[in-house]
Amino acid sequence: GSSPLNPSGPLGRNGTGSGMECCNGFVDSVNPLDPKDPKWQKSAEFGPDKEMLWQSRPLHKDQWLMSNNAIRAEIQELHSAISAVVERGELCLWELHLIKSAWRIHKEHVAGNIHQKKELVIPFLDERIKLDYNLKQGRSQVLLALEQLSEEVTAVDPSTELQDVLIRLEKYQHGLLQQLNKEESCELQLMRAYFSPDEAKPLVDQLIESHPSLGSFIFFAGDETFSGFMKQEDISSFSWYFNFKIKCQEFDAGFVRPLEAVLHGTPLRTCYFC
């Protein structure tokens, strides 16, 4: 279903952005980086000469960018819902339950995304590229901030001053978005310069197969973008009907609709605490 938080088609939300300067929204383009700068090149055998091969695969259908945009959308929806509660001045038990449940989904997604990058993406890039150590450190800092905020969210009760939690959420959100932006303006650009789409295909397949929140990935991509992504990556309609569609619907029911209920102060009919 579409949502007042970010309206779109029947299965998800199709975000549009204006590039890296819009760090609170979806991103469909990134700041230029010169991948031909010799400081990135690890060996003479593999040079940054693959960019032209990606022309038929636009950034907005790149698995890396789509995954990051899903994370951006989740934290924005959490922020909107919690802000609405703060504005109303009262935290109900059912709202608390739904916020904590949505936060757990987001936490698992971000932690899983960072794990994928550390265990799969970075070793792949490291074969040909001299990577930026600061980006590696940045992911560790995001993970630490995620764990610290999780402790605070877990401890929230109806008497908690939610404004304080919101302030800390915004601090975490700022660091998270900054890290995602840096990845896209550096590592993603370098991957598309040093590796061809065919060379990157096994990695993309592995990332989709082990994705920490496939439902979020599909939902926030929106119908048109995800349909194009499936075609681009040769994903069968069988996978859609027997896996992807179900994951998308589960995410909608477990994350999106609950936060919409909190946003509007209207309990879900199926909520035990409501």
Secondary structure, 3 states (H helix, E strand, C coil): CCCCCCCCCCCCCCCCCCCCCCCCCCCCCCCCCCCCCHHHECCCCCCCCCHHHHCCCCHHHCHHHHHHHHHHHHHHHHHHHHHHHHHHCCCCHHHHHHHHHHHHHHHHHHHHHHHHHHHHHHHHHHCCECCCHHHHHHHHHHHHHHHHHHHHHHHCCCCCCHHHHHHHHHHHHHHHHHHHHHHHHCHHHHHHHHCCHHHHHHHHHHHHHCCCCHHHHHHHHCHHHHHHHHHHCCCCHHHHHHHHHHHHHHHHHHHHHHHHHHHHCCCCCCCCCC
